[in-house]
Amino acid sequence: YLQMLLFFIAPVTCFADPIDKIAELIRQGNIHELSKLFASSVDITIQEEENVYSQAQAELIFNKFFDQNKLKTVNILHKVNSNQNYRFGVLLLTTTKGTFRMTVTLKETGGNLTIIEMRVETDKVK
């Protein structure tokens, strides 16, 4: 019975929406797994600082951000998934230091959707 249940659950997790997967990895605090979704170079903006980073640098940047801003909740506000080769999502991150809006852009490269851009800004909506 359990094997049958797993058979039906497994395909769902394999083909889950990439924005859902990203939100879940952030929720778990698993930045290392998240970094595996980064493209070889990622355009990252946190507050006013914008730069292009390697996969390894991007992991360090987000580890530092989440060390300084302990996560409470992650909510998906918006997803664009109408194009198979492009995904976009907006997440609302509630932390101990305030609420942030994170946008994530994924693009299909080499058969995989990879994160090409992440932006984190203070949420202006109260």
MODELLER restraints for C-alpha pairs under 7 A, 6 or more apart:
rsr = mdl.restraints
at = mdl.atoms
rsr.add(forms.Gaussian(group=physical.xy_distance, feature=features.Distance(at['CA:19:A'], at['CA:89:A']), mean=5.98, stdev=0.5))
rsr.add(forms.Gaussian(group=physical.xy_distance, feature=features.Distance(at['CA:22:A'], at['CA:34:A']), mean=6.58, stdev=0.5))
rsr.add(forms.Gaussian(group=physical.xy_distance, feature=features.Distance(at['CA:23:A'], at['CA:74:A']), mean=6.55, stdev=0.5))
rsr.add(forms.Gaussian(group=physical.xy_distance, feature=features.Distance(at['CA:25:A'], at['CA:31:A']), mean=6.83, stdev=0.5))
rsr.add(forms.Gaussian(group=physical.xy_distance, feature=features.Distance(at['CA:25:A'], at['CA:34:A']), mean=6.08, stdev=0.5))
rsr.add(forms.Gaussian(group=physical.xy_distance, feature=features.Distance(at['CA:27:A'], at['CA:73:A']), mean=6.87, stdev=0.5))
rsr.add(forms.Gaussian(group=physical.xy_distance, feature=features.Distance(at['CA:27:A'], at['CA:74:A']), mean=6.00, stdev=0.5))
rsr.add(forms.Gaussian(group=physical.xy_distance, feature=features.Distance(at['CA:31:A'], at['CA:59:A']), mean=6.37, stdev=0.5))
rsr.add(forms.Gaussian(group=physical.xy_distance, feature=features.Distance(at['CA:31:A'], at['CA:62:A']), mean=6.96, stdev=0.5))
rsr.add(forms.Gaussian(group=physical.xy_distance, feature=features.Distance(at['CA:31:A'], at['CA:63:A']), mean=6.48, stdev=0.5))
rsr.add(forms.Gaussian(group=physical.xy_distance, feature=features.Distance(at['CA:32:A'], at['CA:59:A']), mean=6.56, stdev=0.5))
rsr.add(forms.Gaussian(group=physical.xy_distance, feature=features.Distance(at['CA:35:A'], at['CA:55:A']), mean=6.34, stdev=0.5))
rsr.add(forms.Gaussian(group=physical.xy_distance, feature=features.Distance(at['CA:35:A'], at['CA:59:A']), mean=5.49, stdev=0.5))
rsr.add(forms.Gaussian(group=physical.xy_distance, feature=features.Distance(at['CA:37:A'], at['CA:114:A']), mean=5.16, stdev=0.5))
rsr.add(forms.Gaussian(group=physical.xy_distance, feature=features.Distance(at['CA:37:A'], at['CA:115:A']), mean=5.86, stdev=0.5))
rsr.add(forms.Gaussian(group=physical.xy_distance, feature=features.Distance(at['CA:38:A'], at['CA:55:A']), mean=5.83, stdev=0.5))
rsr.add(forms.Gaussian(group=physical.xy_distance, feature=features.Distance(at['CA:38:A'], at['CA:114:A']), mean=5.31, stdev=0.5))
rsr.add(forms.Gaussian(group=physical.xy_distance, feature=features.Distance(at['CA:38:A'], at['CA:115:A']), mean=4.54, stdev=0.5))
rsr.add(forms.Gaussian(group=physical.xy_distance, feature=features.Distance(at['CA:38:A'], at['CA:116:A']), mean=6.53, stdev=0.5))
rsr.add(forms.Gaussian(group=physical.xy_distance, feature=features.Distance(at['CA:39:A'], at['CA:55:A']), mean=6.62, stdev=0.5))
rsr.add(forms.Gaussian(group=physical.xy_distance, feature=features.Distance(at['CA:39:A'], at['CA:114:A']), mean=5.07, stdev=0.5))
rsr.add(forms.Gaussian(group=physical.xy_distance, feature=features.Distance(at['CA:39:A'], at['CA:115:A']), mean=5.46, stdev=0.5))
rsr.add(forms.Gaussian(group=physical.xy_distance, feature=features.Distance(at['CA:39:A'], at['CA:116:A']), mean=5.54, stdev=0.5))
rsr.add(forms.Gaussian(group=physical.xy_distance, feature=features.Distance(at['CA:40:A'], at['CA:54:A']), mean=5.77, stdev=0.5))
rsr.add(forms.Gaussian(group=physical.xy_distance, feature=features.Distance(at['CA:40:A'], at['CA:55:A']), mean=5.47, stdev=0.5))
rsr.add(forms.Gaussian(group=physical.xy_distance, feature=features.Distance(at['CA:41:A'], at['CA:52:A']), mean=6.33, stdev=0.5))
rsr.add(forms.Gaussian(group=physical.xy_distance, feature=features.Distance(at['CA:41:A'], at['CA:53:A']), mean=5.39, stdev=0.5))
rsr.add(forms.Gaussian(group=physical.xy_distance, feature=features.Distance(at['CA:41:A'], at['CA:54:A']), mean=4.52, stdev=0.5))
rsr.add(forms.Gaussian(group=physical.xy_distance, feature=features.Distance(at['CA:41:A'], at['CA:55:A']), mean=5.96, stdev=0.5))
rsr.add(forms.Gaussian(group=physical.xy_distance, feature=features.Distance(at['CA:41:A'], at['CA:116:A']), mean=6.95, stdev=0.5))
rsr.add(forms.Gaussian(group=physical.xy_distance, feature=features.Distance(at['CA:42:A'], at['CA:52:A']), mean=5.42, stdev=0.5))
rsr.add(forms.Gaussian(group=physical.xy_distance, feature=features.Distance(at['CA:42:A'], at['CA:53:A']), mean=5.27, stdev=0.5))
rsr.add(forms.Gaussian(group=physical.xy_distance, feature=features.Distance(at['CA:42:A'], at['CA:54:A']), mean=6.28, stdev=0.5))
rsr.add(forms.Gaussian(group=physical.xy_distance, feature=features.Distance(at['CA:42:A'], at['CA:55:A']), mean=6.83, stdev=0.5))
rsr.add(forms.Gaussian(group=physical.xy_distance, feature=features.Distance(at['CA:42:A'], at['CA:58:A']), mean=6.99, stdev=0.5))
rsr.add(forms.Gaussian(group=physical.xy_distance, feature=features.Distance(at['CA:42:A'], at['CA:115:A']), mean=6.89, stdev=0.5))
rsr.add(forms.Gaussian(group=physical.xy_distance, feature=features.Distance(at['CA:42:A'], at['CA:116:A']), mean=4.80, stdev=0.5))
rsr.add(forms.Gaussian(group=physical.xy_distance, feature=features.Distance(at['CA:42:A'], at['CA:117:A']), mean=5.43, stdev=0.5))
rsr.add(forms.Gaussian(group=physical.xy_distance, feature=features.Distance(at['CA:43:A'], at['CA:51:A']), mean=5.87, stdev=0.5))
rsr.add(forms.Gaussian(group=physical.xy_distance, feature=features.Distance(at['CA:43:A'], at['CA:52:A']), mean=4.34, stdev=0.5))
rsr.add(forms.Gaussian(group=physical.xy_distance, feature=features.Distance(at['CA:43:A'], at['CA:53:A']), mean=6.42, stdev=0.5))
rsr.add(forms.Gaussian(group=physical.xy_distance, feature=features.Distance(at['CA:43:A'], at['CA:116:A']), mean=6.14, stdev=0.5))
rsr.add(forms.Gaussian(group=physical.xy_distance, feature=features.Distance(at['CA:43:A'], at['CA:117:A']), mean=4.56, stdev=0.5))
rsr.add(forms.Gaussian(group=physical.xy_distance, feature=features.Distance(at['CA:43:A'], at['CA:118:A']), mean=6.42, stdev=0.5))
rsr.add(forms.Gaussian(group=physical.xy_distance, feature=features.Distance(at['CA:44:A'], at['CA:50:A']), mean=5.68, stdev=0.5))
rsr.add(forms.Gaussian(group=physical.xy_distance, feature=features.Distance(at['CA:44:A'], at['CA:51:A']), mean=5.63, stdev=0.5))
rsr.add(forms.Gaussian(group=physical.xy_distance, feature=features.Distance(at['CA:44:A'], at['CA:52:A']), mean=6.04, stdev=0.5))
rsr.add(forms.Gaussian(group=physical.xy_distance, feature=features.Distance(at['CA:44:A'], at['CA:117:A']), mean=5.78, stdev=0.5))
rsr.add(forms.Gaussian(group=physical.xy_distance, feature=features.Distance(at['CA:44:A'], at['CA:118:A']), mean=5.00, stdev=0.5))
rsr.add(forms.Gaussian(group=physical.xy_distance, feature=features.Distance(at['CA:44:A'], at['CA:119:A']), mean=5.71, stdev=0.5))
rsr.add(forms.Gaussian(group=physical.xy_distance, feature=features.Distance(at['CA:45:A'], at['CA:51:A']), mean=6.54, stdev=0.5))
rsr.add(forms.Gaussian(group=physical.xy_distance, feature=features.Distance(at['CA:45:A'], at['CA:118:A']), mean=6.44, stdev=0.5))
rsr.add(forms.Gaussian(group=physical.xy_distance, feature=features.Distance(at['CA:45:A'], at['CA:119:A']), mean=4.54, stdev=0.5))
rsr.add(forms.Gaussian(group=physical.xy_distance, feature=features.Distance(at['CA:45:A'], at['CA:120:A']), mean=6.05, stdev=0.5))
rsr.add(forms.Gaussian(group=physical.xy_distance, feature=features.Distance(at['CA:46:A'], at['CA:119:A']), mean=5.86, stdev=0.5))
rsr.add(forms.Gaussian(group=physical.xy_distance, feature=features.Distance(at['CA:46:A'], at['CA:120:A']), mean=4.68, stdev=0.5))
rsr.add(forms.Gaussian(group=physical.xy_distance, feature=features.Distance(at['CA:46:A'], at['CA:121:A']), mean=6.12, stdev=0.5))
rsr.add(forms.Gaussian(group=physical.xy_distance, feature=features.Distance(at['CA:47:A'], at['CA:120:A']), mean=5.99, stdev=0.5))
rsr.add(forms.Gaussian(group=physical.xy_distance, feature=features.Distance(at['CA:47:A'], at['CA:121:A']), mean=4.77, stdev=0.5))
rsr.add(forms.Gaussian(group=physical.xy_distance, feature=features.Distance(at['CA:47:A'], at['CA:122:A']), mean=6.83, stdev=0.5))
rsr.add(forms.Gaussian(group=physical.xy_distance, feature=features.Distance(at['CA:69:A'], at['CA:95:A']), mean=5.50, stdev=0.5))
rsr.add(forms.Gaussian(group=physical.xy_distance, feature=features.Distance(at['CA:69:A'], at['CA:96:A']), mean=5.87, stdev=0.5))
rsr.add(forms.Gaussian(group=physical.xy_distance, feature=features.Distance(at['CA:69:A'], at['CA:97:A']), mean=5.71, stdev=0.5))
rsr.add(forms.Gaussian(group=physical.xy_distance, feature=features.Distance(at['CA:70:A'], at['CA:95:A']), mean=5.24, stdev=0.5))
rsr.add(forms.Gaussian(group=physical.xy_distance, feature=features.Distance(at['CA:70:A'], at['CA:96:A']), mean=5.39, stdev=0.5))
rsr.add(forms.Gaussian(group=physical.xy_distance, feature=features.Distance(at['CA:71:A'], at['CA:94:A']), mean=6.14, stdev=0.5))
rsr.add(forms.Gaussian(group=physical.xy_distance, feature=features.Distance(at['CA:71:A'], at['CA:95:A']), mean=4.34, stdev=0.5))
rsr.add(forms.Gaussian(group=physical.xy_distance, feature=features.Distance(at['CA:71:A'], at['CA:96:A']), mean=6.59, stdev=0.5))
rsr.add(forms.Gaussian(group=physical.xy_distance, feature=features.Distance(at['CA:72:A'], at['CA:94:A']), mean=5.40, stdev=0.5))
rsr.add(forms.Gaussian(group=physical.xy_distance, feature=features.Distance(at['CA:72:A'], at['CA:95:A']), mean=5.09, stdev=0.5))
rsr.add(forms.Gaussian(group=physical.xy_distance, feature=features.Distance(at['CA:72:A'], at['CA:96:A']), mean=6.89, stdev=0.5))
rsr.add(forms.Gaussian(group=physical.xy_distance, feature=features.Distance(at['CA:73:A'], at['CA:93:A']), mean=5.89, stdev=0.5))
rsr.add(forms.Gaussian(group=physical.xy_distance, feature=features.Distance(at['CA:73:A'], at['CA:94:A']), mean=5.09, stdev=0.5))
rsr.add(forms.Gaussian(group=physical.xy_distance, feature=features.Distance(at['CA:74:A'], at['CA:91:A']), mean=6.62, stdev=0.5))
rsr.add(forms.Gaussian(group=physical.xy_distance, feature=features.Distance(at['CA:74:A'], at['CA:92:A']), mean=5.70, stdev=0.5))
rsr.add(forms.Gaussian(group=physical.xy_distance, feature=features.Distance(at['CA:74:A'], at['CA:93:A']), mean=4.75, stdev=0.5))
rsr.add(forms.Gaussian(group=physical.xy_distance, feature=features.Distance(at['CA:74:A'], at['CA:94:A']), mean=6.45, stdev=0.5))
rsr.add(forms.Gaussian(group=physical.xy_distance, feature=features.Distance(at['CA:75:A'], at['CA:91:A']), mean=5.54, stdev=0.5))
rsr.add(forms.Gaussian(group=physical.xy_distance, feature=features.Distance(at['CA:75:A'], at['CA:92:A']), mean=5.08, stdev=0.5))
rsr.add(forms.Gaussian(group=physical.xy_distance, feature=features.Distance(at['CA:75:A'], at['CA:93:A']), mean=6.65, stdev=0.5))
rsr.add(forms.Gaussian(group=physical.xy_distance, feature=features.Distance(at['CA:76:A'], at['CA:90:A']), mean=6.09, stdev=0.5))
rsr.add(forms.Gaussian(group=physical.xy_distance, feature=features.Distance(at['CA:76:A'], at['CA:91:A']), mean=4.49, stdev=0.5))
rsr.add(forms.Gaussian(group=physical.xy_distance, feature=features.Distance(at['CA:76:A'], at['CA:92:A']), mean=6.28, stdev=0.5))
rsr.add(forms.Gaussian(group=physical.xy_distance, feature=features.Distance(at['CA:77:A'], at['CA:90:A']), mean=5.42, stdev=0.5))
rsr.add(forms.Gaussian(group=physical.xy_distance, feature=features.Distance(at['CA:77:A'], at['CA:91:A']), mean=5.50, stdev=0.5))
rsr.add(forms.Gaussian(group=physical.xy_distance, feature=features.Distance(at['CA:77:A'], at['CA:92:A']), mean=6.56, stdev=0.5))
rsr.add(forms.Gaussian(group=physical.xy_distance, feature=features.Distance(at['CA:78:A'], at['CA:89:A']), mean=5.52, stdev=0.5))
rsr.add(forms.Gaussian(group=physical.xy_distance, feature=features.Distance(at['CA:78:A'], at['CA:90:A']), mean=5.05, stdev=0.5))
rsr.add(forms.Gaussian(group=physical.xy_distance, feature=features.Distance(at['CA:79:A'], at['CA:88:A']), mean=5.76, stdev=0.5))
rsr.add(forms.Gaussian(group=physical.xy_distance, feature=features.Distance(at['CA:79:A'], at['CA:89:A']), mean=4.40, stdev=0.5))
rsr.add(forms.Gaussian(group=physical.xy_distance, feature=features.Distance(at['CA:79:A'], at['CA:90:A']), mean=6.53, stdev=0.5))
rsr.add(forms.Gaussian(group=physical.xy_distance, feature=features.Distance(at['CA:80:A'], at['CA:87:A']), mean=5.69, stdev=0.5))
rsr.add(forms.Gaussian(group=physical.xy_distance, feature=features.Distance(at['CA:80:A'], at['CA:88:A']), mean=5.03, stdev=0.5))
rsr.add(forms.Gaussian(group=physical.xy_distance, feature=features.Distance(at['CA:80:A'], at['CA:89:A']), mean=6.28, stdev=0.5))
rsr.add(forms.Gaussian(group=physical.xy_distance, feature=features.Distance(at['CA:81:A'], at['CA:87:A']), mean=5.13, stdev=0.5))
rsr.add(forms.Gaussian(group=physical.xy_distance, feature=features.Distance(at['CA:81:A'], at['CA:88:A']), mean=6.85, stdev=0.5))
rsr.add(forms.Gaussian(group=physical.xy_distance, feature=features.Distance(at['CA:85:A'], at['CA:107:A']), mean=5.68, stdev=0.5))
rsr.add(forms.Gaussian(group=physical.xy_distance, feature=features.Distance(at['CA:85:A'], at['CA:108:A']), mean=4.66, stdev=0.5))
rsr.add(forms.Gaussian(group=physical.xy_distance, feature=features.Distance(at['CA:86:A'], at['CA:106:A']), mean=5.63, stdev=0.5))
rsr.add(forms.Gaussian(group=physical.xy_distance, feature=features.Distance(at['CA:86:A'], at['CA:107:A']), mean=4.57, stdev=0.5))
rsr.add(forms.Gaussian(group=physical.xy_distance, feature=features.Distance(at['CA:86:A'], at['CA:108:A']), mean=6.18, stdev=0.5))
rsr.add(forms.Gaussian(group=physical.xy_distance, feature=features.Distance(at['CA:87:A'], at['CA:105:A']), mean=5.86, stdev=0.5))
rsr.add(forms.Gaussian(group=physical.xy_distance, feature=features.Distance(at['CA:87:A'], at['CA:106:A']), mean=4.95, stdev=0.5))
rsr.add(forms.Gaussian(group=physical.xy_distance, feature=features.Distance(at['CA:87:A'], at['CA:107:A']), mean=6.49, stdev=0.5))
rsr.add(forms.Gaussian(group=physical.xy_distance, feature=features.Distance(at['CA:88:A'], at['CA:104:A']), mean=5.63, stdev=0.5))
rsr.add(forms.Gaussian(group=physical.xy_distance, feature=features.Distance(at['CA:88:A'], at['CA:105:A']), mean=4.60, stdev=0.5))
rsr.add(forms.Gaussian(group=physical.xy_distance, feature=features.Distance(at['CA:88:A'], at['CA:106:A']), mean=6.25, stdev=0.5))
rsr.add(forms.Gaussian(group=physical.xy_distance, feature=features.Distance(at['CA:89:A'], at['CA:103:A']), mean=5.64, stdev=0.5))
rsr.add(forms.Gaussian(group=physical.xy_distance, feature=features.Distance(at['CA:89:A'], at['CA:104:A']), mean=5.21, stdev=0.5))
rsr.add(forms.Gaussian(group=physical.xy_distance, feature=features.Distance(at['CA:89:A'], at['CA:105:A']), mean=6.70, stdev=0.5))
rsr.add(forms.Gaussian(group=physical.xy_distance, feature=features.Distance(at['CA:90:A'], at['CA:101:A']), mean=6.87, stdev=0.5))
rsr.add(forms.Gaussian(group=physical.xy_distance, feature=features.Distance(at['CA:90:A'], at['CA:102:A']), mean=5.65, stdev=0.5))
rsr.add(forms.Gaussian(group=physical.xy_distance, feature=features.Distance(at['CA:90:A'], at['CA:103:A']), mean=4.49, stdev=0.5))
rsr.add(forms.Gaussian(group=physical.xy_distance, feature=features.Distance(at['CA:90:A'], at['CA:104:A']), mean=6.47, stdev=0.5))
rsr.add(forms.Gaussian(group=physical.xy_distance, feature=features.Distance(at['CA:91:A'], at['CA:101:A']), mean=5.84, stdev=0.5))
rsr.add(forms.Gaussian(group=physical.xy_distance, feature=features.Distance(at['CA:91:A'], at['CA:102:A']), mean=5.03, stdev=0.5))
rsr.add(forms.Gaussian(group=physical.xy_distance, feature=features.Distance(at['CA:91:A'], at['CA:103:A']), mean=6.30, stdev=0.5))
rsr.add(forms.Gaussian(group=physical.xy_distance, feature=features.Distance(at['CA:92:A'], at['CA:99:A']), mean=6.99, stdev=0.5))
rsr.add(forms.Gaussian(group=physical.xy_distance, feature=features.Distance(at['CA:92:A'], at['CA:100:A']), mean=5.88, stdev=0.5))
rsr.add(forms.Gaussian(group=physical.xy_distance, feature=features.Distance(at['CA:92:A'], at['CA:101:A']), mean=4.80, stdev=0.5))
rsr.add(forms.Gaussian(group=physical.xy_distance, feature=features.Distance(at['CA:92:A'], at['CA:102:A']), mean=6.27, stdev=0.5))
rsr.add(forms.Gaussian(group=physical.xy_distance, feature=features.Distance(at['CA:93:A'], at['CA:99:A']), mean=5.60, stdev=0.5))
rsr.add(forms.Gaussian(group=physical.xy_distance, feature=features.Distance(at['CA:93:A'], at['CA:100:A']), mean=5.04, stdev=0.5))
rsr.add(forms.Gaussian(group=physical.xy_distance, feature=features.Distance(at['CA:93:A'], at['CA:101:A']), mean=6.20, stdev=0.5))
rsr.add(forms.Gaussian(group=physical.xy_distance, feature=features.Distance(at['CA:94:A'], at['CA:100:A']), mean=6.41, stdev=0.5))
rsr.add(forms.Gaussian(group=physical.xy_distance, feature=features.Distance(at['CA:99:A'], at['CA:122:A']), mean=6.18, stdev=0.5))
rsr.add(forms.Gaussian(group=physical.xy_distance, feature=features.Distance(at['CA:99:A'], at['CA:123:A']), mean=5.56, stdev=0.5))
rsr.add(forms.Gaussian(group=physical.xy_distance, feature=features.Distance(at['CA:100:A'], at['CA:120:A']), mean=6.36, stdev=0.5))
rsr.add(forms.Gaussian(group=physical.xy_distance, feature=features.Distance(at['CA:100:A'], at['CA:121:A']), mean=5.47, stdev=0.5))
rsr.add(forms.Gaussian(group=physical.xy_distance, feature=features.Distance(at['CA:100:A'], at['CA:122:A']), mean=4.44, stdev=0.5))
rsr.add(forms.Gaussian(group=physical.xy_distance, feature=features.Distance(at['CA:100:A'], at['CA:123:A']), mean=4.70, stdev=0.5))
rsr.add(forms.Gaussian(group=physical.xy_distance, feature=features.Distance(at['CA:101:A'], at['CA:120:A']), mean=5.68, stdev=0.5))
rsr.add(forms.Gaussian(group=physical.xy_distance, feature=features.Distance(at['CA:101:A'], at['CA:121:A']), mean=5.40, stdev=0.5))
rsr.add(forms.Gaussian(group=physical.xy_distance, feature=features.Distance(at['CA:101:A'], at['CA:122:A']), mean=6.11, stdev=0.5))
rsr.add(forms.Gaussian(group=physical.xy_distance, feature=features.Distance(at['CA:101:A'], at['CA:123:A']), mean=5.15, stdev=0.5))
rsr.add(forms.Gaussian(group=physical.xy_distance, feature=features.Distance(at['CA:102:A'], at['CA:118:A']), mean=6.86, stdev=0.5))
rsr.add(forms.Gaussian(group=physical.xy_distance, feature=features.Distance(at['CA:102:A'], at['CA:119:A']), mean=5.41, stdev=0.5))
rsr.add(forms.Gaussian(group=physical.xy_distance, feature=features.Distance(at['CA:102:A'], at['CA:120:A']), mean=4.44, stdev=0.5))
rsr.add(forms.Gaussian(group=physical.xy_distance, feature=features.Distance(at['CA:102:A'], at['CA:121:A']), mean=6.58, stdev=0.5))
rsr.add(forms.Gaussian(group=physical.xy_distance, feature=features.Distance(at['CA:103:A'], at['CA:118:A']), mean=5.60, stdev=0.5))
rsr.add(forms.Gaussian(group=physical.xy_distance, feature=features.Distance(at['CA:103:A'], at['CA:119:A']), mean=5.17, stdev=0.5))
rsr.add(forms.Gaussian(group=physical.xy_distance, feature=features.Distance(at['CA:103:A'], at['CA:120:A']), mean=6.68, stdev=0.5))
rsr.add(forms.Gaussian(group=physical.xy_distance, feature=features.Distance(at['CA:104:A'], at['CA:115:A']), mean=6.92, stdev=0.5))
rsr.add(forms.Gaussian(group=physical.xy_distance, feature=features.Distance(at['CA:104:A'], at['CA:117:A']), mean=5.86, stdev=0.5))
rsr.add(forms.Gaussian(group=physical.xy_distance, feature=features.Distance(at['CA:104:A'], at['CA:118:A']), mean=4.65, stdev=0.5))
rsr.add(forms.Gaussian(group=physical.xy_distance, feature=features.Distance(at['CA:104:A'], at['CA:119:A']), mean=6.73, stdev=0.5))
rsr.add(forms.Gaussian(group=physical.xy_distance, feature=features.Distance(at['CA:105:A'], at['CA:115:A']), mean=5.75, stdev=0.5))
rsr.add(forms.Gaussian(group=physical.xy_distance, feature=features.Distance(at['CA:105:A'], at['CA:116:A']), mean=5.85, stdev=0.5))
rsr.add(forms.Gaussian(group=physical.xy_distance, feature=features.Distance(at['CA:105:A'], at['CA:117:A']), mean=5.09, stdev=0.5))
rsr.add(forms.Gaussian(group=physical.xy_distance, feature=features.Distance(at['CA:105:A'], at['CA:118:A']), mean=6.46, stdev=0.5))
rsr.add(forms.Gaussian(group=physical.xy_distance, feature=features.Distance(at['CA:106:A'], at['CA:113:A']), mean=5.85, stdev=0.5))
rsr.add(forms.Gaussian(group=physical.xy_distance, feature=features.Distance(at['CA:106:A'], at['CA:114:A']), mean=5.13, stdev=0.5))
rsr.add(forms.Gaussian(group=physical.xy_distance, feature=features.Distance(at['CA:106:A'], at['CA:115:A']), mean=4.26, stdev=0.5))
rsr.add(forms.Gaussian(group=physical.xy_distance, feature=features.Distance(at['CA:106:A'], at['CA:116:A']), mean=5.53, stdev=0.5))
rsr.add(forms.Gaussian(group=physical.xy_distance, feature=features.Distance(at['CA:107:A'], at['CA:113:A']), mean=5.25, stdev=0.5))
rsr.add(forms.Gaussian(group=physical.xy_distance, feature=features.Distance(at['CA:107:A'], at['CA:114:A']), mean=5.57, stdev=0.5))
rsr.add(forms.Gaussian(group=physical.xy_distance, feature=features.Distance(at['CA:107:A'], at['CA:115:A']), mean=6.56, stdev=0.5))
rsr.add(forms.Gaussian(group=physical.xy_distance, feature=features.Distance(at['CA:107:A'], at['CA:116:A']), mean=6.53, stdev=0.5))
rsr.add(forms.Gaussian(group=physical.xy_distance, feature=features.Distance(at['CA:108:A'], at['CA:114:A']), mean=6.25, stdev=0.5))
